[in-house]
C-alpha cells in the first residue's frame, strides 16, 4: 500500500509516494530529466518492497503533480534540482538512503554521493552518464551532425538522432492526442529494438502521464536549467564517491550507449551490470532482474 503526499522542499512543493514499512532500509528513486516519478513501474517498486525496502518515488519540480515554476521570473539550475533530492530526504526524516537514479537521476545521485557521502548508503545509476562527461554536449553535436572530438563519450544511436532530427523540422504536436502520439513514438525509440514494444500499454502510460501533469509543457524548464553546463556537471569529483556503486546499462541503450562503463571506471570499486535487450526504458521484461540486482546491492548494509 502506498502513501502519497505533498512535501515542502525549499520554495517548491513536491509530490511524493512512499511504499513499504518505514522501518525498512530507505530506497529513494530519482527519475531523469523531464520525467515523472511514476515512470518507476509499479511492478518494479513492488518487488523492492517485497524484498524488505522502504521505497519513495517523487515528481521533480515542473513534472507531474509537483509545483511548476515561472522560469522567467524564478530561474533555477540543476543544483536546485539536486537540492530538492536532499530536501525530500530531510522532509521524510531520512539521514541517508540508498539512491537509485535513472538517466539524469543517475547524474544527480553521482553528484550527491561525491559531495555529500554521508547522505548515500549505496548508489545505483541506471542508463546514465558519468558526472562531468558533458553528455549534453555530445548529444547536441550528434543532433547537429557534428563530429565528436577525441575523448568524448559515445554518441546516441543513429535511430535516436534520426527521430529528433525529424522532430526538429516538424511543427510541435498540438493537442492531447498529438502529444501522446509523439510520446509513444519517442518511447518506442527509447525502448530499443531488442524487446517487444507494447504500444497499447504505452498509450495507457502516456495518457496517465499527460493527464496527471499540472502543466505538461513545464518540463521544458529542465532543459533551460541545464544550459549552465558547469553547474550541472562538476568535473573531476567522481573519485570522491565512497558509497558502494552499481552501474546498470542495457545492451541496446540508444541515448547513452557505453556510458555506464565510464562511470564504473571513474568510481572506485563500482560494478557494471549489462542487462540483455534493455534500452533506455524500464520495460516489464527486465523488472525482476533490475529489482533483484538492486536488492542484492542494497542488502546487509548498515544505515548511517
Secondary structure, 3 states (H helix, E strand, C coil): CEEEEEEEECCEEEEEEEECCCCCEEEEEECCCCCCHHHCCHHHHHHHHHCCEEEEEECCCCCCCCCCCCCCCCCCCHHHHHHHHHHHHHHCCCCCEEEEEECHHHHHHHHHHHHCHHHEEEEEEECCCCCCCCHHHHHHHHHCCCCCCCCCCCCCCHHHHHHHHHHHHCCCCCCHHHHHHHHHHHHHHHHCCCCCCCHHHHHHHHHHHHHHCCCHHHHHHHHHHCCCHHHHCCCCCHHHCCCEEEEEEECCCCCCCCHHHHHHHHCCCCEEEEECCCCCCCCHHHHHHHHHHHHHHHCCCCCC
